[in-house]
Amino acid sequence: MKPERDYRLEAEGDLGSPREFSLEELQPPKIVGRMDNPVLEAVRRSWWRGLDRVCGFLVLIRLWIIDRIYGPEPPTPADIQREADHEWLVRTFPMTGETIEPRERHAGLNRDGQIGSHYR
């Protein structure tokens, strides 16, 4: 015997009319504190960006102080595995441990140093 379906939610309109909660009916969000004058808006944004950078710098200073007091973090198992993999790669392929020497010509430049194809 099947249980009877409960139509109470649909009868009250919560699930009966999905258009009521659709994205088309939503209003765009209002930007609080936005100014109509573009110069003042640019100054306001610059102020908050500068304040954000100063706060980020203060966080970095605090983390640096904590590192100086308590020392560096111990290596994680992933760090140990990564170091072992790197050592294996250097032993297997000795060229990977060496620094890459710069080329005579940069990519995209021809023999004359101009941008373009080598085949002119």
Buried (B, 14 or more C-beta within 10 A) or exposed (E): EEEEEEEEEEEEEEEEEEEEEEEEEEEEEEEEEEEEEEEEEEEBEEEEEEEEEEEEEEEEEEEEEEEEEEEEEEEEEEEEEEEEEEEEEEEEEEEEEEEEEEEEEEEEBEEEEEEEEEEE
